Amino acid sequence: MDDHKLHNTFGRKTGFLEKYLGEFVYGGIDGCVTTFAVVAGSVGAGLDSAIIIILGFANLFADGFSMSVGAYLSAKSAKDNYRKHKKIEYWEIENLRETEVEEVREIYRLKGFEGELLEQIVDKITEDKDRWVDVMMKDELEMIHDDKSPIGIGTVTYLAFLSVGLIPLSIYLWDFITPLELNLFLVASILTAIGFIVIGFFKSKVNKTNMIRGVLETLLLGALAAVVAYFVGDFLEYLVTK
């Protein structure tokens, strides 16, 4: 592969990762939080490691699939709604031209343009139907085109949920294959905290917020979920064995 092809290939990969980074972050956060909550609740209930693995993987695949389907349907609905309103705008331009011209004029008048400059802008926009529709979609309907694929969104969400959500279970799976003389819950907590730190870093990139704040928020969210789950499991075990 020559340098030009290599550059293009790398560029496409980087673009894909950047485009779906938000879906990866939120899928990863949800996967890590819910799976760690299952682990913490199971430990609180005094369940055996094998049971923790079963419950953890059941949650991992079922909840991950549910979340990815929800993300896919939401994205598809938004895209279908955008297409519907875009068709309406094309129809209005064809059949209610003067009204639509006046709407463009009003949009740019509110932006501070007036006089001859305003008329030049209106003429320039309305001479091209595609440009005209794009302006109406953005400035009148406040709808922005999203070029991300609903299938891509659902797939990335699911893969993120599985890959990051696997972190709290990894030490239990390892212990099941090769018994370890370790405090499994403590190790799972440390690994999960590291996972939260990494995913919190990427969350701050997506939201363009302070990195430390993003990491701390994610860590706090995971810790609260684990504490609640642990004590609920402990309480339920007390009720059942009382």
C-alpha positions as protocol buffer text, in pm:
chain_id: "A"
residue {
  index: 1
  type: MET
  ca { x: 0 y: 0 z: 0 }
}
residue {
  index: 2
  type: ASP
  ca { x: 152 y: 337 z: -99 }
}
residue {
  index: 3
  type: ASP
  ca { x: 170 y: 639 z: 132 }
}
residue {
  index: 4
  type: HIS
  ca { x: -128 y: 810 z: -31 }
}
residue {
  index: 5
  type: LYS
  ca { x: -356 y: 507 z: 15 }
}
residue {
  index: 6
  type: LEU
  ca { x: -229 y: 458 z: 368 }
}
residue {
  index: 7
  type: HIS
  ca { x: -308 y: 820 z: 450 }
}
residue {
  index: 8
  type: ASN
  ca { x: -657 y: 791 z: 305 }
}
residue {
  index: 9
  type: THR
  ca { x: -728 y: 469 z: 489 }
}
residue {
  index: 10
  type: PHE
  ca { x: -608 y: 611 z: 820 }
}
residue {
  index: 11
  type: GLY
  ca { x: -810 y: 924 z: 759 }
}
residue {
  index: 12
  type: ARG
  ca { x: -1129 y: 726 z: 708 }
}
residue {
  index: 13
  type: LYS
  ca { x: -1073 y: 530 z: 1028 }
}
residue {
  index: 14
  type: THR
  ca { x: -1004 y: 844 z: 1228 }
}
residue {
  index: 15
  type: GLY
  ca { x: -1314 y: 1009 z: 1083 }
}
residue {
  index: 16
  type: PHE
  ca { x: -1529 y: 711 z: 1178 }
}
residue {
  index: 17
  type: LEU
  ca { x: -1400 y: 707 z: 1536 }
}
residue {
  index: 18
  type: GLU
  ca { x: -1453 y: 1080 z: 1574 }
}
residue {
  index: 19
  type: LYS
  ca { x: -1800 y: 1064 z: 1424 }
}
residue {
  index: 20
  type: TYR
  ca { x: -1927 y: 792 z: 1658 }
}
residue {
  index: 21
  type: LEU
  ca { x: -1721 y: 880 z: 1966 }
}
residue {
  index: 22
  type: GLY
  ca { x: -2030 y: 1013 z: 2145 }
}
residue {
  index: 23
  type: GLU
  ca { x: -2216 y: 685 z: 2097 }
}
residue {
  index: 24
  type: PHE
  ca { x: -1911 y: 490 z: 2216 }
}
residue {
  index: 25
  type: VAL
  ca { x: -1878 y: 704 z: 2529 }
}
residue {
  index: 26
  type: TYR
  ca { x: -2240 y: 682 z: 2638 }
}
residue {
  index: 27
  type: GLY
  ca { x: -2271 y: 315 z: 2549 }
}
residue {
  index: 28
  type: GLY
  ca { x: -1952 y: 249 z: 2744 }
}
residue {
  index: 29
  type: ILE
  ca { x: -2066 y: 446 z: 3048 }
}
residue {
  index: 30
  type: ASP
  ca { x: -2400 y: 265 z: 3059 }
}
residue {
  index: 31
  type: GLY
  ca { x: -2235 y: -74 z: 3013 }
}
residue {
  index: 32
  type: CYS
  ca { x: -1979 y: -16 z: 3286 }
}
residue {
  index: 33
  type: VAL
  ca { x: -2227 y: 133 z: 3533 }
}
residue {
  index: 34
  type: THR
  ca { x: -2498 y: -131 z: 3495 }
}
residue {
  index: 35
  type: THR
  ca { x: -2260 y: -429 z: 3490 }
}
residue {
  index: 36
  type: PHE
  ca { x: -2066 y: -305 z: 3791 }
}
residue {
  index: 37
  type: ALA
  ca { x: -2397 y: -249 z: 3969 }
}
residue {
  index: 38
  type: VAL
  ca { x: -2488 y: -612 z: 3902 }
}
residue {
  index: 39
  type: VAL
  ca { x: -2152 y: -725 z: 4039 }
}
residue {
  index: 40
  type: ALA
  ca { x: -2182 y: -502 z: 4348 }
}
residue {
  index: 41
  type: GLY
  ca { x: -2538 y: -613 z: 4416 }
}
residue {
  index: 42
  type: SER
  ca { x: -2442 y: -977 z: 4378 }
}
residue {
  index: 43
  type: VAL
  ca { x: -2147 y: -936 z: 4615 }
}
residue {
  index: 44
  type: GLY
  ca { x: -2372 y: -758 z: 4862 }
}
residue {
  index: 45
  type: ALA
  ca { x: -2611 y: -1051 z: 4844 }
}
residue {
  index: 46
  type: GLY
  ca { x: -2324 y: -1293 z: 4905 }
}
residue {
  index: 47
  type: LEU
  ca { x: -2367 y: -1474 z: 4574 }
}
residue {
  index: 48
  type: ASP
  ca { x: -2108 y: -1714 z: 4438 }
}
residue {
  index: 49
  type: SER
  ca { x: -1867 y: -1601 z: 4165 }
}
residue {
  index: 50
  type: ALA
  ca { x: -2028 y: -1834 z: 3911 }
}
residue {
  index: 51
  type: ILE
  ca { x: -2365 y: -1668 z: 3974 }
}
residue {
  index: 52
  type: ILE
  ca { x: -2206 y: -1326 z: 3938 }
}
residue {
  index: 53
  type: ILE
  ca { x: -2069 y: -1427 z: 3599 }
}
residue {
  index: 54
  type: ILE
  ca { x: -2409 y: -1558 z: 3484 }
}
residue {
  index: 55
  type: LEU
  ca { x: -2599 y: -1250 z: 3600 }
}
residue {
  index: 56
  type: GLY
  ca { x: -2330 y: -1018 z: 3470 }
}
residue {
  index: 57
  type: PHE
  ca { x: -2320 y: -1163 z: 3121 }
}
residue {
  index: 58
  type: ALA
  ca { x: -2699 y: -1186 z: 3102 }
}
residue {
  index: 59
  type: ASN
  ca { x: -2716 y: -816 z: 3186 }
}
residue {
  index: 60
  type: LEU
  ca { x: -2429 y: -735 z: 2952 }
}
residue {
  index: 61
  type: PHE
  ca { x: -2585 y: -887 z: 2640 }
}
residue {
  index: 62
  type: ALA
  ca { x: -2952 y: -817 z: 2713 }
}
residue {
  index: 63
  type: ASP
  ca { x: -2920 y: -458 z: 2836 }
}
residue {
  index: 64
  type: GLY
  ca { x: -2660 y: -381 z: 2571 }
}
residue {
  index: 65
  type: PHE
  ca { x: -2890 y: -504 z: 2297 }
}
residue {
  index: 66
  type: SER
  ca { x: -3184 y: -310 z: 2442 }
}
residue {
  index: 67
  type: MET
  ca { x: -2981 y: 10 z: 2457 }
}
residue {
  index: 68
  type: SER
  ca { x: -2846 y: -31 z: 2103 }
}
residue {
  index: 69
  type: VAL
  ca { x: -3194 y: -94 z: 1963 }
}
residue {
  index: 70
  type: GLY
  ca { x: -3320 y: 217 z: 2141 }
}
residue {
  index: 71
  type: ALA
  ca { x: -3032 y: 423 z: 2001 }
}
residue {
  index: 72
  type: TYR
  ca { x: -3097 y: 286 z: 1650 }
}
residue {
  index: 73
  type: LEU
  ca { x: -3472 y: 358 z: 1662 }
}
residue {
  index: 74
  type: SER
  ca { x: -3418 y: 707 z: 1801 }
}
residue {
  index: 75
  type: ALA
  ca { x: -3164 y: 793 z: 1530 }
}
residue {
  index: 76
  type: LYS
  ca { x: -3382 y: 645 z: 1256 }
}
residue {
  index: 77
  type: SER
  ca { x: -3686 y: 837 z: 1380 }
}
residue {
  index: 78
  type: ALA
  ca { x: -3490 y: 1163 z: 1383 }
}
residue {
  index: 79
  type: LYS
  ca { x: -3359 y: 1098 z: 1031 }
}
residue {
  index: 80
  type: ASP
  ca { x: -3706 y: 1010 z: 898 }
}
residue {
  index: 81
  type: ASN
  ca { x: -3850 y: 1323 z: 1059 }
}
residue {
  index: 82
  type: TYR
  ca { x: -3578 y: 1534 z: 897 }
}
residue {
  index: 83
  type: ARG
  ca { x: -3652 y: 1384 z: 554 }
}
residue {
  index: 84
  type: LYS
  ca { x: -4027 y: 1443 z: 598 }
}
residue {
  index: 85
  type: HIS
  ca { x: -3985 y: 1811 z: 680 }
}
residue {
  index: 86
  type: LYS
  ca { x: -3732 y: 1854 z: 401 }
}
residue {
  index: 87
  type: LYS
  ca { x: -3988 y: 1724 z: 149 }
}
residue {
  index: 88
  type: ILE
  ca { x: -4242 y: 1967 z: 290 }
}
residue {
  index: 89
  type: GLU
  ca { x: -3999 y: 2257 z: 243 }
}
residue {
  index: 90
  type: TYR
  ca { x: -3940 y: 2160 z: -120 }
}
residue {
  index: 91
  type: TRP
  ca { x: -4317 y: 2149 z: -176 }
}
residue {
  index: 92
  type: GLU
  ca { x: -4364 y: 2490 z: -17 }
}
residue {
  index: 93
  type: ILE
  ca { x: -4089 y: 2642 z: -231 }
}
residue {
  index: 94
  type: GLU
  ca { x: -4258 y: 2505 z: -542 }
}
residue {
  index: 95
  type: ASN
  ca { x: -4614 y: 2601 z: -444 }
}
residue {
  index: 96
  type: LEU
  ca { x: -4585 y: 2889 z: -197 }
}
residue {
  index: 97
  type: ARG
  ca { x: -4281 y: 3064 z: -334 }
}
residue {
  index: 98
  type: GLU
  ca { x: -4359 y: 3422 z: -230 }
}
residue {
  index: 99
  type: THR
  ca { x: -4442 y: 3317 z: 124 }
}
residue {
  index: 100
  type: GLU
  ca { x: -4117 y: 3124 z: 151 }
}
residue {
  index: 101
  type: VAL
  ca { x: -3918 y: 3416 z: 7 }
}
residue {
  index: 102
  type: GLU
  ca { x: -4066 y: 3641 z: 273 }
}
residue {
  index: 103
  type: GLU
  ca { x: -3972 y: 3388 z: 542 }
}
residue {
  index: 104
  type: VAL
  ca { x: -3610 y: 3396 z: 424 }
}
residue {
  index: 105
  type: ARG
  ca { x: -3619 y: 3775 z: 428 }
}
residue {
  index: 106
  type: GLU
  ca { x: -3755 y: 3775 z: 783 }
}
residue {
  index: 107
  type: ILE
  ca { x: -3494 y: 3524 z: 901 }
}
residue {
  index: 108
  type: TYR
  ca { x: -3207 y: 3744 z: 783 }
}
residue {
  index: 109
  type: ARG
  ca { x: -3376 y: 4065 z: 892 }
}
residue {
  index: 110
  type: LEU
  ca { x: -3377 y: 3925 z: 1244 }
}
residue {
  index: 111
  type: LYS
  ca { x: -3005 y: 3850 z: 1203 }
}
residue {
  index: 112
  type: GLY
  ca { x: -2948 y: 4225 z: 1153 }
}
residue {
  index: 113
  type: PHE
  ca { x: -2936 y: 4254 z: 773 }
}
residue {
  index: 114
  type: GLU
  ca { x: -3136 y: 4523 z: 598 }
}
residue {
  index: 115
  type: GLY
  ca { x: -3173 y: 4724 z: 281 }
}
residue {
  index: 116
  type: GLU
  ca { x: -2991 y: 4627 z: -37 }
}
residue {
  index: 117
  type: LEU
  ca { x: -2762 y: 4378 z: 140 }
}
residue {
  index: 118
  type: LEU
  ca { x: -3065 y: 4194 z: 276 }
}
residue {
  index: 119
  type: GLU
  ca { x: -3218 y: 4170 z: -72 }
}
residue {
  index: 120
  type: GLN
  ca { x: -2890 y: 4042 z: -217 }
}
residue {
  index: 121
  type: ILE
  ca { x: -2877 y: 3769 z: 45 }
}
residue {
  index: 122
  type: VAL
  ca { x: -3239 y: 3671 z: -18 }
}
residue {
  index: 123
  type: ASP
  ca { x: -3182 y: 3661 z: -396 }
}
residue {
  index: 124
  type: LYS
  ca { x: -2867 y: 3452 z: -357 }
}
residue {
  index: 125
  type: ILE
  ca { x: -3033 y: 3197 z: -128 }
}
residue {
  index: 126
  type: THR
  ca { x: -3354 y: 3163 z: -328 }
}
residue {
  index: 127
  type: GLU
  ca { x: -3177 y: 3114 z: -662 }
}
residue {
  index: 128
  type: ASP
  ca { x: -3080 y: 2759 z: -558 }
}
residue {
  index: 129
  type: LYS
  ca { x: -3353 y: 2530 z: -423 }
}
residue {
  index: 130
  type: ASP
  ca { x: -3117 y: 2302 z: -235 }
}
residue {
  index: 131
  type: ARG
  ca { x: -2945 y: 2593 z: -62 }
}
residue {
  index: 132
  type: TRP
  ca { x: -3285 y: 2748 z: 8 }
}
residue {
  index: 133
  type: VAL
  ca { x: -3418 y: 2432 z: 170 }
}
residue {
  index: 134
  type: ASP
  ca { x: -3102 y: 2393 z: 377 }
}
residue {
  index: 135
  type: VAL
  ca { x: -3148 y: 2746 z: 512 }
}
residue {
  index: 136
  type: MET
  ca { x: -3514 y: 2682 z: 597 }
}
residue {
  index: 137
  type: MET
  ca { x: -3433 y: 2353 z: 769 }
}
residue {
  index: 138
  type: LYS
  ca { x: -3164 y: 2511 z: 983 }
}
residue {
  index: 139
  type: ASP
  ca { x: -3294 y: 2861 z: 1053 }
}
residue {
  index: 140
  type: GLU
  ca { x: -3671 y: 2816 z: 1042 }
}
residue {
  index: 141
  type: LEU
  ca { x: -3720 y: 2460 z: 1171 }
}
residue {
  index: 142
  type: GLU
  ca { x: -3392 y: 2445 z: 1368 }
}
residue {
  index: 143
  type: MET
  ca { x: -3324 y: 2097 z: 1233 }
}
residue {
  index: 144
  type: ILE
  ca { x: -2965 y: 1991 z: 1161 }
}
residue {
  index: 145
  type: HIS
  ca { x: -2881 y: 1707 z: 925 }
}
residue {
  index: 146
  type: ASP
  ca { x: -2697 y: 1422 z: 1095 }
}
residue {
  index: 147
  type: ASP
  ca { x: -2498 y: 1209 z: 851 }
}
residue {
  index: 148
  type: LYS
  ca { x: -2442 y: 930 z: 1104 }
}
residue {
  index: 149
  type: SER
  ca { x: -2601 y: 598 z: 1011 }
}
residue {
  index: 150
  type: PRO
  ca { x: -2868 y: 468 z: 1254 }
}
residue {
  index: 151
  type: ILE
  ca { x: -2720 y: 120 z: 1209 }
}
residue {
  index: 152
  type: GLY
  ca { x: -2375 y: 259 z: 1284 }
}
residue {
  index: 153
  type: ILE
  ca { x: -2508 y: 431 z: 1595 }
}
residue {
  index: 154
  type: GLY
  ca { x: -2676 y: 113 z: 1720 }
}
residue {
  index: 155
  type: THR
  ca { x: -2372 y: -103 z: 1642 }
}
residue {
  index: 156
  type: VAL
  ca { x: -2118 y: 127 z: 1808 }
}
residue {
  index: 157
  type: THR
  ca { x: -2344 y: 163 z: 2113 }
}
residue {
  index: 158
  type: TYR
  ca { x: -2371 y: -215 z: 2148 }
}
residue {
  index: 159
  type: LEU
  ca { x: -1998 y: -279 z: 2099 }
}
residue {
  index: 160
  type: ALA
  ca { x: -1912 y: -5 z: 2350 }
}
residue {
  index: 161
  type: PHE
  ca { x: -2159 y: -146 z: 2602 }
}
residue {
  index: 162
  type: LEU
  ca { x: -2008 y: -494 z: 2567 }
}
residue {
  index: 163
  type: SER
  ca { x: -1640 y: -396 z: 2564 }
}
residue {
  index: 164
  type: VAL
  ca { x: -1647 y: -148 z: 2852 }
}
residue {
  index: 165
  type: GLY
  ca { x: -1915 y: -337 z: 3043 }
}
residue {
  index: 166
  type: LEU
  ca { x: -1694 y: -645 z: 3039 }
}
residue {
  index: 167
  type: ILE
  ca { x: -1437 y: -473 z: 3262 }
}
residue {
  index: 168
  type: PRO
  ca { x: -1610 y: -541 z: 3600 }
}
residue {
  index: 169
  type: LEU
  ca { x: -1663 y: -905 z: 3502 }
}
residue {
  index: 170
  type: SER
  ca { x: -1315 y: -973 z: 3366 }
}
residue {
  index: 171
  type: ILE
  ca { x: -1152 y: -1063 z: 3698 }
}
residue {
  index: 172
  type: TYR
  ca { x: -1438 y: -1302 z: 3786 }
}
residue {
  index: 173
  type: LEU
  ca { x: -1407 y: -1467 z: 3447 }
}
residue {
  index: 174
  type: TRP
  ca { x: -1032 y: -1500 z: 3496 }
}
residue {
  index: 175
  type: ASP
  ca { x: -1084 y: -1649 z: 3842 }
}
residue {
  index: 176
  type: PHE
  ca { x: -1336 y: -1896 z: 3699 }
}
residue {
  index: 177
  type: ILE
  ca { x: -1080 y: -2018 z: 3444 }
}
residue {
  index: 178
  type: THR
  ca { x: -776 y: -2001 z: 3676 }
}
residue {
  index: 179
  type: PRO
  ca { x: -860 y: -1962 z: 4048 }
}
residue {
  index: 180
  type: LEU
  ca { x: -693 y: -1656 z: 4201 }
}
residue {
  index: 181
  type: GLU
  ca { x: -605 y: -1580 z: 4561 }
}
residue {
  index: 182
  type: LEU
  ca { x: -738 y: -1225 z: 4541 }
}
residue {
  index: 183
  type: ASN
  ca { x: -1019 y: -1010 z: 4671 }
}
residue {
  index: 184
  type: LEU
  ca { x: -1213 y: -1024 z: 4346 }
}
residue {
  index: 185
  type: PHE
  ca { x: -1452 y: -741 z: 4426 }
}
residue {
  index: 186
  type: LEU
  ca { x: -1166 y: -509 z: 4521 }
}
residue {
  index: 187
  type: VAL
  ca { x: -983 y: -586 z: 4196 }
}
residue {
  index: 188
  type: ALA
  ca { x: -1308 y: -544 z: 3997 }
}
residue {
  index: 189
  type: SER
  ca { x: -1361 y: -207 z: 4166 }
}
residue {
  index: 190
  type: ILE
  ca { x: -1010 y: -90 z: 4076 }
}
residue {
  index: 191
  type: LEU
  ca { x: -1041 y: -205 z: 3716 }
}
residue {
  index: 192
  type: THR
  ca { x: -1383 y: -43 z: 3687 }
}
residue {
  index: 193
  type: ALA
  ca { x: -1249 y: 284 z: 3831 }
}
residue {
  index: 194
  type: ILE
  ca { x: -976 y: 282 z: 3566 }
}
residue {
  index: 195
  type: GLY
  ca { x: -1242 y: 217 z: 3301 }
}
residue {
  index: 196
  type: PHE
  ca { x: -1446 y: 511 z: 3432 }
}
residue {
  index: 197
  type: ILE
  ca { x: -1141 y: 736 z: 3424 }
}
residue {
  index: 198
  type: VAL
  ca { x: -1072 y: 650 z: 3059 }
}
residue {
  index: 199
  type: ILE
  ca { x: -1434 y: 681 z: 2950 }
}
residue {
  index: 200
  type: GLY
  ca { x: -1470 y: 1003 z: 3153 }
}
residue {
  index: 201
  type: PHE
  ca { x: -1174 y: 1147 z: 2964 }
}
residue {
  index: 202
  type: PHE
  ca { x: -1341 y: 1075 z: 2631 }
}
residue {
  index: 203
  type: LYS
  ca { x: -1671 y: 1208 z: 2767 }
}
residue {
  index: 204
  type: SER
  ca { x: -1503 y: 1542 z: 2835 }
}
residue {
  index: 205
  type: LYS
  ca { x: -1378 y: 1542 z: 2474 }
}
residue {
  index: 206
  type: VAL
  ca { x: -1727 y: 1479 z: 2338 }
}
residue {
  index: 207
  type: ASN
  ca { x: -1892 y: 1742 z: 2559 }
}
residue {
  index: 208
  type: LYS
  ca { x: -1594 y: 1981 z: 2534 }
}
residue {
  index: 209
  type: THR
  ca { x: -1588 y: 2022 z: 2913 }
}
residue {
  index: 210
  type: ASN
  ca { x: -1313 y: 2018 z: 3175 }
}
residue {
  index: 211
  type: MET
  ca { x: -1131 y: 1683 z: 3173 }
}
residue {
  index: 212
  type: ILE
  ca { x: -1105 y: 1650 z: 3552 }
}
residue {
  index: 213
  type: ARG
  ca { x: -1473 y: 1731 z: 3591 }
}
residue {
  index: 214
  type: GLY
  ca { x: -1570 y: 1475 z: 3327 }
}
residue {
  index: 215
  type: VAL
  ca { x: -1363 y: 1203 z: 3495 }
}
residue {
  index: 216
  type: LEU
  ca { x: -1492 y: 1282 z: 3846 }
}
residue {
  index: 217
  type: GLU
  ca { x: -1855 y: 1291 z: 3730 }
}
residue {
  index: 218
  type: THR
  ca { x: -1821 y: 951 z: 3568 }
}
residue {
  index: 219
  type: LEU
  ca { x: -1644 y: 803 z: 3871 }
}
residue {
  index: 220
  type: LEU
  ca { x: -1909 y: 942 z: 4105 }
}
residue {
  index: 221
  type: LEU
  ca { x: -2190 y: 803 z: 3890 }
}
residue {
  index: 222
  type: GLY
  ca { x: -2036 y: 457 z: 3893 }
}
residue {
  index: 223
  type: ALA
  ca { x: -1963 y: 469 z: 4267 }
}
residue {
  index: 224
  type: LEU
  ca { x: -2318 y: 575 z: 4355 }
}
residue {
  index: 225
  type: ALA
  ca { x: -2467 y: 299 z: 4139 }
}
residue {
  index: 226
  type: ALA
  ca { x: -2239 y: 41 z: 4301 }
}
residue {
  index: 227
  type: VAL
  ca { x: -2315 y: 156 z: 4657 }
}
residue {
  index: 228
  type: VAL
  ca { x: -2690 y: 147 z: 4597 }
}
residue {
  index: 229
  type: ALA
  ca { x: -2671 y: -194 z: 4431 }
}
residue {
  index: 230
  type: TYR
  ca { x: -2447 y: -337 z: 4704 }
}
residue {
  index: 231
  type: PHE
  ca { x: -2675 y: -236 z: 4990 }
}
residue {
  index: 232
  type: VAL
  ca { x: -2989 y: -341 z: 4803 }
}
residue {
  index: 233
  type: GLY
  ca { x: -2831 y: -683 z: 4749 }
}
residue {
  index: 234
  type: ASP
  ca { x: -2723 y: -701 z: 5112 }
}
residue {
  index: 235
  type: PHE
  ca { x: -3072 y: -604 z: 5232 }
}
residue {
  index: 236
  type: LEU
  ca { x: -3245 y: -854 z: 5005 }
}
residue {
  index: 237
  type: GLU
  ca { x: -3012 y: -1130 z: 5119 }
}
residue {
  index: 238
  type: TYR
  ca { x: -3099 y: -1040 z: 5480 }
}
residue {
  index: 239
  type: LEU
  ca { x: -3473 y: -1059 z: 5405 }
}
residue {
  index: 240
  type: VAL
  ca { x: -3446 y: -1389 z: 5220 }
}
residue {
  index: 241
  type: THR
  ca { x: -3222 y: -1564 z: 5477 }
}
residue {
  index: 242
  type: LYS
  ca { x: -3389 y: -1415 z: 5783 }
}
